[in-house]
Amino acid sequence: MDQLYDFQVDQDDAGRRVDSLLADLLPDCSRSFLQKLIEKGAVTVNGAEKKE
């Protein structure tokens, strides 16, 4: 997956786990795959790496 995605979420999703939110937004990607991307620092939230 060498694509760049930019999502804006609304206040209703505040406090939600990033992997869960991404799984809903990217249904073709498994949650475990998304978790690995997060662990590698490939996911940013407000410009900062998300590693948890």
N, C-alpha and C positions, 0 to 999 in steps of 0.2 A: 504494500500500500504506500505508494509514493505520492500521495495526493495531499494537498493542504485544504483543510476545511476550516471555516470560520462560522461559529454559531453564536447567536445572541439568544439568551434565554430570559424569560420574564421572571418576575418576583415569585411566582408560584413554584418555581423550581429551586429557589434559594434553600440551602441546607441539604439538598439532595446529593447523594454520592455521584461523583463524576462518572465512574464506570457505568452506573445504572442509567444515567442521563444519556451518555453516549450510546449505550446499547439501544435505547429507544430511538435515537436520532440516526443511527447507522445499523439498521436491522440485518444487514448482510455480514456484519462483523460479530464474532462471538464475544461474550463478556470477558472471557479469559484472555483473548487476544487484546482487547482494549486495556485490560489491567496490565498486561506486559508493556504496552506502549506507554502507559502512565508511569510504570516503574523505570522505564528507560529515559524518561524525561521528554518524551515526544509529544506530550500534551501540555498545553499552557492554559492557565486561567488568568485573565487580566494581564497577560504578558509574562507571567511568572510560571516556571515549570511546576507541574503538579506531580508529586512523587509518592502519593499515598492513596 
